[in-house]
Amino acid sequence: MYRRRGGFGRLEERALIFRLLKGRFPPLDTKSFAAKCRGNQAREASWNWALQRHEDMEGVREIQNHFIEALRHDKQLNLAGVDAESLFAVR
């Protein structure tokens, strides 16, 4: 992915992850989980801009399925299950 000045960057990646997870697990669509995904450095306007870029996605269900499967097999996260509660507890 490209860095901030050239296009996509970490903020946009975090916004995409938030979009995928809140769409699949509605209990994660909270201010506290959004703040966790946003991080400490991004301003509100930048975060909102990044979220808007991922609002209407074609084939979002298939992307969610692949992303959830990747989370399930991620040895670094080592999640017991891929659900809203487990994901919210990730630091």
DRENDO-1510 file (C-alpha; in Angstrom, 1 decimal, always signed):
<recs>
REC; n; res; u; v; w
REC; 1; MET; +0.0; +0.0; +0.0 .
REC; 2; TYR; +1.0; +3.6; -0.5 .
REC; 3; ARG; +1.9; +6.0; +2.2 .
REC; 4; ARG; -0.4; +8.9; +3.2 .
REC; 5; ARG; +0.9; +11.5; +0.6 .
REC; 6; GLY; +0.7; +9.1; -2.3 .
REC; 7; GLY; -2.7; +7.5; -1.6 .
REC; 8; PHE; -3.6; +4.7; +0.8 .
REC; 9; GLY; -1.8; +4.4; +4.1 .
REC; 10; ARG; -2.2; +3.1; +7.6 .
REC; 11; LEU; -5.2; +5.2; +8.5 .
REC; 12; GLU; -7.1; +4.0; +5.4 .
REC; 13; GLU; -6.2; +0.4; +6.3 .
REC; 14; ARG; -7.5; +0.8; +9.8 .
REC; 15; ALA; -10.7; +2.4; +8.4 .
REC; 16; LEU; -11.2; -0.5; +6.1 .
REC; 17; ILE; -10.7; -3.0; +8.9 .
REC; 18; PHE; -13.2; -1.1; +11.0 .
REC; 19; ARG; -15.7; -1.1; +8.1 .
REC; 20; LEU; -15.3; -4.9; +7.6 .
REC; 21; LEU; -15.7; -5.7; +11.3 .
REC; 22; LYS; -18.6; -3.3; +12.1 .
REC; 23; GLY; -20.5; -4.6; +9.1 .
REC; 24; ARG; -20.0; -8.3; +10.2 .
REC; 25; PHE; -20.3; -7.7; +14.0 .
REC; 26; PRO; -22.7; -4.8; +14.7 .
REC; 27; PRO; -21.9; -4.7; +18.4 .
REC; 28; LEU; -18.4; -3.4; +17.4 .
REC; 29; ASP; -20.0; -0.3; +15.8 .
REC; 30; THR; -19.3; +1.8; +18.9 .
REC; 31; LYS; -17.3; +5.0; +19.5 .
REC; 32; SER; -14.9; +3.1; +21.7 .
REC; 33; PHE; -14.1; +0.5; +19.1 .
REC; 34; ALA; -13.9; +3.2; +16.4 .
REC; 35; ALA; -11.4; +5.1; +18.6 .
REC; 36; LYS; -9.4; +1.9; +19.0 .
REC; 37; CYS; -9.2; +1.5; +15.3 .
REC; 38; ARG; -8.6; +5.2; +14.6 .
REC; 39; GLY; -5.6; +5.4; +16.9 .
REC; 40; ASN; -4.2; +8.4; +18.7 .
REC; 41; GLN; -2.6; +10.3; +15.9 .
REC; 42; ALA; -5.4; +10.7; +13.3 .
REC; 43; ARG; -7.6; +13.7; +13.5 .
REC; 44; GLU; -11.4; +13.4; +13.4 .
REC; 45; ALA; -11.7; +14.9; +9.9 .
REC; 46; SER; -9.0; +12.5; +8.5 .
REC; 47; TRP; -10.7; +9.5; +10.1 .
REC; 48; ASN; -14.1; +10.5; +8.7 .
REC; 49; TRP; -12.6; +10.9; +5.2 .
REC; 50; ALA; -11.0; +7.5; +5.4 .
REC; 51; LEU; -14.3; +5.9; +6.6 .
REC; 52; GLN; -16.2; +7.5; +3.7 .
REC; 53; ARG; -13.8; +5.9; +1.2 .
REC; 54; HIS; -15.0; +2.5; +2.3 .
REC; 55; GLU; -18.7; +3.1; +2.9 .
REC; 56; ASP; -20.0; +1.6; -0.3 .
REC; 57; MET; -18.0; -1.5; -1.3 .
REC; 58; GLU; -18.9; -4.0; -3.9 .
REC; 59; GLY; -18.5; -7.6; -2.7 .
REC; 60; VAL; -18.1; -6.6; +0.9 .
REC; 61; ARG; -19.4; -9.9; +2.2 .
REC; 62; GLU; -16.7; -11.9; +0.3 .
REC; 63; ILE; -14.0; -9.5; +1.6 .
REC; 64; GLN; -15.4; -9.9; +5.1 .
REC; 65; ASN; -15.3; -13.7; +4.8 .
REC; 66; HIS; -11.7; -13.7; +3.7 .
REC; 67; PHE; -10.7; -11.2; +6.4 .
REC; 68; ILE; -12.4; -13.2; +9.2 .
REC; 69; GLU; -10.8; -16.4; +7.9 .
REC; 70; ALA; -7.4; -14.7; +8.0 .
REC; 71; LEU; -8.1; -13.5; +11.6 .
REC; 72; ARG; -9.1; -17.1; +12.6 .
REC; 73; HIS; -5.7; -18.4; +11.4 .
REC; 74; ASP; -3.5; -15.5; +12.6 .
REC; 75; LYS; -1.0; -17.0; +15.0 .
REC; 76; GLN; -0.1; -13.6; +16.4 .
REC; 77; LEU; -3.6; -12.8; +17.6 .
REC; 78; ASN; -4.3; -16.4; +18.6 .
REC; 79; LEU; -8.0; -15.7; +19.0 .
REC; 80; ALA; -10.1; -18.4; +20.7 .
REC; 81; GLY; -12.9; -17.4; +18.3 .
REC; 82; VAL; -13.6; -14.7; +15.9 .
REC; 83; ASP; -16.5; -12.8; +17.4 .
REC; 84; ALA; -17.3; -9.3; +18.6 .
REC; 85; GLU; -16.2; -9.9; +22.2 .
REC; 86; SER; -12.8; -11.5; +21.2 .
REC; 87; LEU; -12.1; -8.8; +18.7 .
REC; 88; PHE; -12.9; -6.0; +21.1 .
REC; 89; ALA; -10.5; -7.5; +23.6 .
REC; 90; VAL; -7.5; -7.3; +21.2 .
REC; 91; ARG; -5.0; -4.7; +22.2 .
</recs>
